[in-house]
Amino acid sequence: MPQEENIESILKTSLRLPFHVSNWISGGKEKVSIEQYYSEEQKSVIWKFIPGSGVMGPPGFCHGEGRILP
């Protein structure tokens, strides 16, 4: 993912995908939520981590190469 692009601008042009994870992965619904996006332009899957009010730290992002299977 090019570093010169703002992640928020990439998310605006990306497709938001349904994402359901266990409470073990997300730390419980009340603590953090996770949004998943796919960017056709970047060919990336992007996960947005949004901490709840009781969790220290800013929102974070993680991305990986996306592949569309036939």
GIMO-V389366 format. One record per pair of residues at least 24 apart in sequence whose ideal C-beta (glycine too) atoms are under 10 Angstrom apart, sorted by the first residue. I is the first residue (numbers start at 1). J is the second residue. Records with the same first field share a line. If there is no record, write none. Layout:
I: J / J
This chain:
1: 39 / 42 / 43 / 44 / 46 / 61 / 63 / 64 / 65
2: 42
5: 39 / 41 / 42
7: 37 / 39 / 46 / 48 / 59 / 61 / 63
8: 48 / 61
10: 37 / 39 / 41 / 42 / 44 / 46 / 61 / 63
11: 35 / 37 / 39 / 46 / 48 / 61
12: 37
13: 37 / 39 / 40 / 41 / 42
14: 38 / 39 / 40 / 41 / 42 / 44 / 45 / 46
15: 39 / 40
16: 46 / 48
17: 45 / 46 / 47
19: 45 / 47 / 48
21: 47
26: 52
27: 51 / 52 / 55
28: 52 / 54 / 55
30: 54 / 55
31: 55
32: 57 / 59 / 60
33: 59
34: 62
35: 59 / 61
37: 61 / 63 / 66
38: 66 / 68
39: 63 / 66
40: 66 / 68
42: 66
43: 67 / 68
